[in-house]
Amino acid sequence: MTMNSPESMQILHQLATTDSGSSKGLDQVKAAEMMREIGLKCISFNGIPRTINVLGAFHAGLPQAVSSALDTTPAHADRSADASNIMEIRARGEALWKSVYDPFQDKLVAKLAQSHPNLPRFILQYEYGGLLADPPSSDSSASIGRVLTSIVAVACLRAQTGVGPQVVSHVFGLRKAYDDGSYKAEGEAEVEGGKWLASDEGNIWLLECVDRIVQGIGEGRGTTFAPGMRAKL
């Protein structure tokens, strides 16, 4: 998503759904639904345009049997804020914010407010509450969960480059999911290898893995997130 590479999304989907040795591939439809849900969360880290571009191309490139079977009902209908649920959305956002940034969550809010008085309110309510924190849902393919959300954050921000403080914050956010027990909260599915990824060794592996992917997709030219002006947009 960060590299703006729909072709890589197609390859990743094929890889995830193909049996390999003792590892059984994921169901094609469920994998596609999970990947598009992750793409939605990427809005918080990459912005709206890349999510629109990549998810549109990803859907168009799926086998017709898969794309026609995708759920067309908006997941997490309670993401649509109204008078009946706005406080619940806000509470979810504040809980996730605390889980990621504790014990510095209040200090960070104050610092963000110095930049713009509405910045922390927008981030907590609309990004963390409305998008990053999963509402209660019976559809597991539409619930990415606390641990994978932190992994997505680290991957997106590392691939961008130039946002080191945010990478560090979300690496610690991943670790804190296991420190505060939020990884096993109600509705959270176990992430295979998640606890290891939250270790020192796992953190290094995750960052180096992202670097290798960026190197591969970028063909040695690095990230495409902000490569500089080009003649052809």
C-alpha positions as protocol buffer text, in pm:
chain_id: "A"
residue {
  index: 1
  type: MET
  ca { x: 0 y: 0 z: 0 }
}
residue {
  index: 2
  type: THR
  ca { x: 269 y: 249 z: 98 }
}
residue {
  index: 3
  type: MET
  ca { x: 468 y: 167 z: -216 }
}
residue {
  index: 4
  type: ASN
  ca { x: 158 y: 226 z: -432 }
}
residue {
  index: 5
  type: SER
  ca { x: 204 y: -115 z: -593 }
}
residue {
  index: 6
  type: PRO
  ca { x: -122 y: -296 z: -679 }
}
residue {
  index: 7
  type: GLU
  ca { x: 76 y: -566 z: -859 }
}
residue {
  index: 8
  type: SER
  ca { x: 248 y: -655 z: -533 }
}
residue {
  index: 9
  type: MET
  ca { x: -91 y: -684 z: -362 }
}
residue {
  index: 10
  type: GLN
  ca { x: -194 y: -939 z: -624 }
}
residue {
  index: 11
  type: ILE
  ca { x: 125 y: -1140 z: -570 }
}
residue {
  index: 12
  type: LEU
  ca { x: 81 y: -1125 z: -192 }
}
residue {
  index: 13
  type: HIS
  ca { x: -276 y: -1253 z: -225 }
}
residue {
  index: 14
  type: GLN
  ca { x: -159 y: -1542 z: -444 }
}
residue {
  index: 15
  type: LEU
  ca { x: 118 y: -1624 z: -198 }
}
residue {
  index: 16
  type: ALA
  ca { x: -112 y: -1615 z: 105 }
}
residue {
  index: 17
  type: THR
  ca { x: -369 y: -1843 z: -58 }
}
residue {
  index: 18
  type: THR
  ca { x: -131 y: -2105 z: -201 }
}
residue {
  index: 19
  type: ASP
  ca { x: -43 y: -2422 z: -12 }
}
residue {
  index: 20
  type: SER
  ca { x: 328 y: -2445 z: 63 }
}
residue {
  index: 21
  type: GLY
  ca { x: 477 y: -2756 z: 223 }
}
residue {
  index: 22
  type: SER
  ca { x: 311 y: -2803 z: 560 }
}
residue {
  index: 23
  type: SER
  ca { x: 145 y: -2461 z: 543 }
}
residue {
  index: 24
  type: LYS
  ca { x: -207 y: -2448 z: 406 }
}
residue {
  index: 25
  type: GLY
  ca { x: -304 y: -2137 z: 212 }
}
residue {
  index: 26
  type: LEU
  ca { x: -581 y: -1907 z: 329 }
}
residue {
  index: 27
  type: ASP
  ca { x: -926 y: -1904 z: 174 }
}
residue {
  index: 28
  type: GLN
  ca { x: -908 y: -1671 z: -129 }
}
residue {
  index: 29
  type: VAL
  ca { x: -1217 y: -1469 z: -42 }
}
residue {
  index: 30
  type: LYS
  ca { x: -1135 y: -1432 z: 327 }
}
residue {
  index: 31
  type: ALA
  ca { x: -777 y: -1332 z: 242 }
}
residue {
  index: 32
  type: ALA
  ca { x: -898 y: -1065 z: -1 }
}
residue {
  index: 33
  type: GLU
  ca { x: -1145 y: -929 z: 253 }
}
residue {
  index: 34
  type: MET
  ca { x: -874 y: -914 z: 517 }
}
residue {
  index: 35
  type: MET
  ca { x: -632 y: -739 z: 282 }
}
residue {
  index: 36
  type: ARG
  ca { x: -885 y: -474 z: 182 }
}
residue {
  index: 37
  type: GLU
  ca { x: -969 y: -413 z: 550 }
}
residue {
  index: 38
  type: ILE
  ca { x: -599 y: -360 z: 619 }
}
residue {
  index: 39
  type: GLY
  ca { x: -593 y: -127 z: 319 }
}
residue {
  index: 40
  type: LEU
  ca { x: -869 y: 77 z: 480 }
}
residue {
  index: 41
  type: LYS
  ca { x: -663 y: 113 z: 799 }
}
residue {
  index: 42
  type: CYS
  ca { x: -368 y: 226 z: 588 }
}
residue {
  index: 43
  type: ILE
  ca { x: -554 y: 554 z: 536 }
}
residue {
  index: 44
  type: SER
  ca { x: -433 y: 657 z: 881 }
}
residue {
  index: 45
  type: PHE
  ca { x: -69 y: 612 z: 779 }
}
residue {
  index: 46
  type: ASN
  ca { x: -53 y: 662 z: 401 }
}
residue {
  index: 47
  type: GLY
  ca { x: -348 y: 888 z: 329 }
}
residue {
  index: 48
  type: ILE
  ca { x: -665 y: 835 z: 127 }
}
residue {
  index: 49
  type: PRO
  ca { x: -531 y: 851 z: -233 }
}
residue {
  index: 50
  type: ARG
  ca { x: -307 y: 544 z: -211 }
}
residue {
  index: 51
  type: THR
  ca { x: -577 y: 337 z: -49 }
}
residue {
  index: 52
  type: ILE
  ca { x: -820 y: 434 z: -327 }
}
residue {
  index: 53
  type: ASN
  ca { x: -568 y: 356 z: -601 }
}
residue {
  index: 54
  type: VAL
  ca { x: -436 y: 29 z: -466 }
}
residue {
  index: 55
  type: LEU
  ca { x: -764 y: -119 z: -343 }
}
residue {
  index: 56
  type: GLY
  ca { x: -933 y: -29 z: -672 }
}
residue {
  index: 57
  type: ALA
  ca { x: -663 y: -201 z: -874 }
}
residue {
  index: 58
  type: PHE
  ca { x: -652 y: -492 z: -629 }
}
residue {
  index: 59
  type: HIS
  ca { x: -1025 y: -557 z: -670 }
}
residue {
  index: 60
  type: ALA
  ca { x: -1003 y: -530 z: -1048 }
}
residue {
  index: 61
  type: GLY
  ca { x: -717 y: -781 z: -1058 }
}
residue {
  index: 62
  type: LEU
  ca { x: -879 y: -1050 z: -845 }
}
residue {
  index: 63
  type: PRO
  ca { x: -1020 y: -1360 z: -1015 }
}
residue {
  index: 64
  type: GLN
  ca { x: -1386 y: -1304 z: -1099 }
}
residue {
  index: 65
  type: ALA
  ca { x: -1488 y: -1593 z: -876 }
}
residue {
  index: 66
  type: VAL
  ca { x: -1320 y: -1418 z: -582 }
}
residue {
  index: 67
  type: SER
  ca { x: -1427 y: -1059 z: -649 }
}
residue {
  index: 68
  type: SER
  ca { x: -1791 y: -1161 z: -702 }
}
residue {
  index: 69
  type: ALA
  ca { x: -1793 y: -1345 z: -368 }
}
residue {
  index: 70
  type: LEU
  ca { x: -1662 y: -1054 z: -161 }
}
residue {
  index: 71
  type: ASP
  ca { x: -1900 y: -921 z: 102 }
}
residue {
  index: 72
  type: THR
  ca { x: -2063 y: -600 z: -23 }
}
residue {
  index: 73
  type: THR
  ca { x: -2221 y: -510 z: 310 }
}
residue {
  index: 74
  type: PRO
  ca { x: -2019 y: -240 z: 489 }
}
residue {
  index: 75
  type: ALA
  ca { x: -1838 y: -407 z: 778 }
}
residue {
  index: 76
  type: HIS
  ca { x: -1864 y: -243 z: 1118 }
}
residue {
  index: 77
  type: ALA
  ca { x: -2174 y: -37 z: 1042 }
}
residue {
  index: 78
  type: ASP
  ca { x: -2126 y: 130 z: 1380 }
}
residue {
  index: 79
  type: ARG
  ca { x: -1822 y: 312 z: 1238 }
}
residue {
  index: 80
  type: SER
  ca { x: -2077 y: 561 z: 1104 }
}
residue {
  index: 81
  type: ALA
  ca { x: -2092 y: 814 z: 1386 }
}
residue {
  index: 82
  type: ASP
  ca { x: -2425 y: 945 z: 1508 }
}
residue {
  index: 83
  type: ALA
  ca { x: -2571 y: 1065 z: 1836 }
}
residue {
  index: 84
  type: SER
  ca { x: -2626 y: 709 z: 1957 }
}
residue {
  index: 85
  type: ASN
  ca { x: -2267 y: 584 z: 1927 }
}
residue {
  index: 86
  type: ILE
  ca { x: -2031 y: 881 z: 1917 }
}
residue {
  index: 87
  type: MET
  ca { x: -1928 y: 836 z: 2280 }
}
residue {
  index: 88
  type: GLU
  ca { x: -1859 y: 465 z: 2220 }
}
residue {
  index: 89
  type: ILE
  ca { x: -1639 y: 548 z: 1920 }
}
residue {
  index: 90
  type: ARG
  ca { x: -1456 y: 809 z: 2124 }
}
residue {
  index: 91
  type: ALA
  ca { x: -1402 y: 562 z: 2409 }
}
residue {
  index: 92
  type: ARG
  ca { x: -1259 y: 301 z: 2168 }
}
residue {
  index: 93
  type: GLY
  ca { x: -1019 y: 557 z: 2029 }
}
residue {
  index: 94
  type: GLU
  ca { x: -903 y: 671 z: 2371 }
}
residue {
  index: 95
  type: ALA
  ca { x: -855 y: 310 z: 2485 }
}
residue {
  index: 96
  type: LEU
  ca { x: -640 y: 224 z: 2182 }
}
residue {
  index: 97
  type: TRP
  ca { x: -446 y: 550 z: 2216 }
}
residue {
  index: 98
  type: LYS
  ca { x: -368 y: 470 z: 2579 }
}
residue {
  index: 99
  type: SER
  ca { x: -269 y: 114 z: 2492 }
}
residue {
  index: 100
  type: VAL
  ca { x: -22 y: 233 z: 2227 }
}
residue {
  index: 101
  type: TYR
  ca { x: 127 y: 537 z: 2401 }
}
residue {
  index: 102
  type: ASP
  ca { x: 94 y: 472 z: 2776 }
}
residue {
  index: 103
  type: PRO
  ca { x: 232 y: 635 z: 2994 }
}
residue {
  index: 104
  type: PHE
  ca { x: 284 y: 930 z: 2759 }
}
residue {
  index: 105
  type: GLN
  ca { x: -65 y: 951 z: 2607 }
}
residue {
  index: 106
  type: ASP
  ca { x: -168 y: 1274 z: 2782 }
}
residue {
  index: 107
  type: LYS
  ca { x: 165 y: 1442 z: 2717 }
}
residue {
  index: 108
  type: LEU
  ca { x: 137 y: 1354 z: 2347 }
}
residue {
  index: 109
  type: VAL
  ca { x: -216 y: 1494 z: 2327 }
}
residue {
  index: 110
  type: ALA
  ca { x: -92 y: 1823 z: 2473 }
}
residue {
  index: 111
  type: LYS
  ca { x: 198 y: 1832 z: 2226 }
}
residue {
  index: 112
  type: LEU
  ca { x: -31 y: 1768 z: 1929 }
}
residue {
  index: 113
  type: ALA
  ca { x: -265 y: 2043 z: 2046 }
}
residue {
  index: 114
  type: GLN
  ca { x: 25 y: 2290 z: 2027 }
}
residue {
  index: 115
  type: SER
  ca { x: 45 y: 2220 z: 1654 }
}
residue {
  index: 116
  type: HIS
  ca { x: -331 y: 2262 z: 1608 }
}
residue {
  index: 117
  type: PRO
  ca { x: -596 y: 2261 z: 1881 }
}
residue {
  index: 118
  type: ASN
  ca { x: -817 y: 2022 z: 1683 }
}
residue {
  index: 119
  type: LEU
  ca { x: -539 y: 1781 z: 1582 }
}
residue {
  index: 120
  type: PRO
  ca { x: -557 y: 1544 z: 1882 }
}
residue {
  index: 121
  type: ARG
  ca { x: -937 y: 1549 z: 1878 }
}
residue {
  index: 122
  type: PHE
  ca { x: -942 y: 1450 z: 1511 }
}
residue {
  index: 123
  type: ILE
  ca { x: -678 y: 1179 z: 1554 }
}
residue {
  index: 124
  type: LEU
  ca { x: -839 y: 1019 z: 1859 }
}
residue {
  index: 125
  type: GLN
  ca { x: -1200 y: 1036 z: 1743 }
}
residue {
  index: 126
  type: TYR
  ca { x: -1177 y: 972 z: 1369 }
}
residue {
  index: 127
  type: GLU
  ca { x: -848 y: 788 z: 1316 }
}
residue {
  index: 128
  type: TYR
  ca { x: -816 y: 582 z: 1634 }
}
residue {
  index: 129
  type: GLY
  ca { x: -1183 y: 560 z: 1729 }
}
residue {
  index: 130
  type: GLY
  ca { x: -1342 y: 551 z: 1386 }
}
residue {
  index: 131
  type: LEU
  ca { x: -1085 y: 349 z: 1193 }
}
residue {
  index: 132
  type: LEU
  ca { x: -795 y: 188 z: 1380 }
}
residue {
  index: 133
  type: ALA
  ca { x: -991 y: 46 z: 1675 }
}
residue {
  index: 134
  type: ASP
  ca { x: -1214 y: -242 z: 1562 }
}
residue {
  index: 135
  type: PRO
  ca { x: -1574 y: -221 z: 1682 }
}
residue {
  index: 136
  type: PRO
  ca { x: -1732 y: -543 z: 1813 }
}
residue {
  index: 137
  type: SER
  ca { x: -1806 y: -767 z: 1516 }
}
residue {
  index: 138
  type: SER
  ca { x: -1886 y: -1130 z: 1444 }
}
residue {
  index: 139
  type: ASP
  ca { x: -1706 y: -1109 z: 1109 }
}
residue {
  index: 140
  type: SER
  ca { x: -1344 y: -1199 z: 1179 }
}
residue {
  index: 141
  type: SER
  ca { x: -1229 y: -1107 z: 826 }
}
residue {
  index: 142
  type: ALA
  ca { x: -1330 y: -746 z: 895 }
}
residue {
  index: 143
  type: SER
  ca { x: -1156 y: -732 z: 1234 }
}
residue {
  index: 144
  type: ILE
  ca { x: -782 y: -685 z: 1205 }
}
residue {
  index: 145
  type: GLY
  ca { x: -723 y: -662 z: 1578 }
}
residue {
  index: 146
  type: ARG
  ca { x: -486 y: -484 z: 1812 }
}
residue {
  index: 147
  type: VAL
  ca { x: -164 y: -668 z: 1723 }
}
residue {
  index: 148
  type: LEU
  ca { x: -199 y: -667 z: 1343 }
}
residue {
  index: 149
  type: THR
  ca { x: -299 y: -300 z: 1350 }
}
residue {
  index: 150
  type: SER
  ca { x: 32 y: -216 z: 1518 }
}
residue {
  index: 151
  type: ILE
  ca { x: 220 y: -433 z: 1268 }
}
residue {
  index: 152
  type: VAL
  ca { x: 47 y: -251 z: 981 }
}
residue {
  index: 153
  type: ALA
  ca { x: 143 y: 84 z: 1137 }
}
residue {
  index: 154
  type: VAL
  ca { x: 509 y: -15 z: 1169 }
}
residue {
  index: 155
  type: ALA
  ca { x: 521 y: -150 z: 813 }
}
residue {
  index: 156
  type: CYS
  ca { x: 359 y: 157 z: 654 }
}
residue {
  index: 157
  type: LEU
  ca { x: 566 y: 409 z: 845 }
}
residue {
  index: 158
  type: ARG
  ca { x: 894 y: 223 z: 797 }
}
residue {
  index: 159
  type: ALA
  ca { x: 829 y: 201 z: 423 }
}
residue {
  index: 160
  type: GLN
  ca { x: 766 y: 576 z: 402 }
}
residue {
  index: 161
  type: THR
  ca { x: 1097 y: 678 z: 563 }
}
residue {
  index: 162
  type: GLY
  ca { x: 1139 y: 1019 z: 724 }
}
residue {
  index: 163
  type: VAL
  ca { x: 898 y: 945 z: 1010 }
}
residue {
  index: 164
  type: GLY
  ca { x: 1134 y: 775 z: 1254 }
}
residue {
  index: 165
  type: PRO
  ca { x: 962 y: 895 z: 1574 }
}
residue {
  index: 166
  type: GLN
  ca { x: 632 y: 748 z: 1458 }
}
residue {
  index: 167
  type: VAL
  ca { x: 798 y: 416 z: 1368 }
}
residue {
  index: 168
  type: VAL
  ca { x: 949 y: 395 z: 1715 }
}
residue {
  index: 169
  type: SER
  ca { x: 615 y: 482 z: 1877 }
}
residue {
  index: 170
  type: HIS
  ca { x: 432 y: 204 z: 1696 }
}
residue {
  index: 171
  type: VAL
  ca { x: 708 y: -50 z: 1758 }
}
residue {
  index: 172
  type: PHE
  ca { x: 658 y: 19 z: 2127 }
}
residue {
  index: 173
  type: GLY
  ca { x: 282 y: 9 z: 2065 }
}
residue {
  index: 174
  type: LEU
  ca { x: 320 y: -345 z: 1933 }
}
residue {
  index: 175
  type: ARG
  ca { x: 516 y: -446 z: 2241 }
}
residue {
  index: 176
  type: LYS
  ca { x: 262 y: -286 z: 2472 }
}
residue {
  index: 177
  type: ALA
  ca { x: -17 y: -498 z: 2325 }
}
residue {
  index: 178
  type: TYR
  ca { x: 144 y: -790 z: 2505 }
}
residue {
  index: 179
  type: ASP
  ca { x: 244 y: -589 z: 2812 }
}
residue {
  index: 180
  type: ASP
  ca { x: -108 y: -463 z: 2886 }
}
residue {
  index: 181
  type: GLY
  ca { x: -292 y: -777 z: 2775 }
}
residue {
  index: 182
  type: SER
  ca { x: -490 y: -606 z: 2498 }
}
residue {
  index: 183
  type: TYR
  ca { x: -371 y: -875 z: 2255 }
}
residue {
  index: 184
  type: LYS
  ca { x: -608 y: -1118 z: 2427 }
}
residue {
  index: 185
  type: ALA
  ca { x: -901 y: -885 z: 2490 }
}
residue {
  index: 186
  type: GLU
  ca { x: -1252 y: -1003 z: 2403 }
}
residue {
  index: 187
  type: GLY
  ca { x: -1290 y: -1047 z: 2028 }
}
residue {
  index: 188
  type: GLU
  ca { x: -914 y: -1055 z: 1961 }
}
residue {
  index: 189
  type: ALA
  ca { x: -790 y: -1346 z: 1753 }
}
residue {
  index: 190
  type: GLU
  ca { x: -449 y: -1492 z: 1830 }
}
residue {
  index: 191
  type: VAL
  ca { x: -178 y: -1373 z: 1590 }
}
residue {
  index: 192
  type: GLU
  ca { x: 65 y: -1654 z: 1514 }
}
residue {
  index: 193
  type: GLY
  ca { x: 416 y: -1532 z: 1592 }
}
residue {
  index: 194
  type: GLY
  ca { x: 283 y: -1204 z: 1730 }
}
residue {
  index: 195
  type: LYS
  ca { x: 452 y: -1232 z: 2066 }
}
residue {
  index: 196
  type: TRP
  ca { x: 785 y: -1301 z: 1898 }
}
residue {
  index: 197
  type: LEU
  ca { x: 739 y: -1000 z: 1668 }
}
residue {
  index: 198
  type: ALA
  ca { x: 694 y: -791 z: 1983 }
}
residue {
  index: 199
  type: SER
  ca { x: 1036 y: -901 z: 2111 }
}
residue {
  index: 200
  type: ASP
  ca { x: 1370 y: -730 z: 2037 }
}
residue {
  index: 201
  type: GLU
  ca { x: 1459 y: -996 z: 1781 }
}
residue {
  index: 202
  type: GLY
  ca { x: 1113 y: -983 z: 1625 }
}
residue {
  index: 203
  type: ASN
  ca { x: 1118 y: -602 z: 1604 }
}
residue {
  index: 204
  type: ILE
  ca { x: 1446 y: -609 z: 1413 }
}
residue {
  index: 205
  type: TRP
  ca { x: 1320 y: -884 z: 1181 }
}
residue {
  index: 206
  type: LEU
  ca { x: 1001 y: -688 z: 1107 }
}
residue {
  index: 207
  type: LEU
  ca { x: 1187 y: -367 z: 1022 }
}
residue {
  index: 208
  type: GLU
  ca { x: 1443 y: -547 z: 807 }
}
residue {
  index: 209
  type: CYS
  ca { x: 1168 y: -740 z: 630 }
}
residue {
  index: 210
  type: VAL
  ca { x: 993 y: -414 z: 538 }
}
residue {
  index: 211
  type: ASP
  ca { x: 1325 y: -273 z: 414 }
}
residue {
  index: 212
  type: ARG
  ca { x: 1376 y: -576 z: 188 }
}
residue {
  index: 213
  type: ILE
  ca { x: 1025 y: -547 z: 47 }
}
residue {
  index: 214
  type: VAL
  ca { x: 1077 y: -177 z: -26 }
}
residue {
  index: 215
  type: GLN
  ca { x: 1409 y: -261 z: -190 }
}
residue {
  index: 216
  type: GLY
  ca { x: 1246 y: -530 z: -403 }
}
residue {
  index: 217
  type: ILE
  ca { x: 939 y: -335 z: -512 }
}
residue {
  index: 218
  type: GLY
  ca { x: 1140 y: -16 z: -561 }
}
residue {
  index: 219
  type: GLU
  ca { x: 1404 y: -205 z: -764 }
}
residue {
  index: 220
  type: GLY
  ca { x: 1680 y: -53 z: -554 }
}
residue {
  index: 221
  type: ARG
  ca { x: 1545 y: 302 z: -581 }
}
residue {
  index: 222
  type: GLY
  ca { x: 1389 y: 294 z: -234 }
}
residue {
  index: 223
  type: THR
  ca { x: 1046 y: 415 z: -130 }
}
residue {
  index: 224
  type: THR
  ca { x: 795 y: 561 z: -374 }
}
residue {
  index: 225
  type: PHE
  ca { x: 612 y: 752 z: -101 }
}
residue {
  index: 226
  type: ALA
  ca { x: 792 y: 1082 z: -161 }
}
residue {
  index: 227
  type: PRO
  ca { x: 1054 y: 1024 z: -433 }
}
residue {
  index: 228
  type: GLY
  ca { x: 1060 y: 1382 z: -556 }
}
residue {
  index: 229
  type: MET
  ca { x: 896 y: 1553 z: -852 }
}
residue {
  index: 230
  type: ARG
  ca { x: 888 y: 1370 z: -1183 }
}
residue {
  index: 231
  type: ALA
  ca { x: 791 y: 1485 z: -1527 }
}
residue {
  index: 232
  type: LYS
  ca { x: 509 y: 1233 z: -1551 }
}
residue {
  index: 233
  type: LEU
  ca { x: 270 y: 1226 z: -1256 }
}
